């Protein structure tokens, strides 16, 4: 597609339930990122995938959070046993890496708005 | 640990005014610095990327500068328009990686017609 696509755009879930958030990066982009934006907070790095390399998971806030990227394209962020503090916008982004003058411009999706009640 | 600060947190100007948004970062060992725009309820749109070897980048009415030694970047918007109203975020990479971005909390810009 033309841009980074995320689904669902909005999700309301009950505390304790698991949720899955999906990201389709821009075709051909080898790098994929997940960020979280909480109310009144800045964007927080969660996880980074680059090609077939092991992902950088250093930003995941707890072991309830996990992510995978299948076939080097689509990614799923899973939150288990959701808590109210997980309510936030989860933003996915992708970029070309090592593409000369393109540098590291990253392109964001519109986010998945998660509300845990 | 990289920390990014943006001043002011909010800015309101009349249409046509030139303005400057400020960004400072604590770790000057960056690969690049980026400016983004975020409209309410939307994702981020990349505006300008300045690589560490560059001092400025321009796109239309936007000009971003970078001074690594002082840990500062500015975004200059010329002849502001109501359509420029949005939150502007700057982000610097951190931790020696060229991908892990640390974002400021943004400047909420309102351009009044």
Interface residues (C-beta under 8 A of the other chain):
Chain A: X4 X31 X33 X35 X41 X42 X43 X45 X48 X50 X56 X58 X59 X91 X93 X95 X97 X103 X104 X105 X106 X107 X108 X109 X110 X111
Chain B: X4 X31 X32 X34 X36 X42 X43 X44 X45 X46 X49 X51 X89 X91 X93 X97 X98 X99 X100 X101 X102 X103 X104 X105 X106
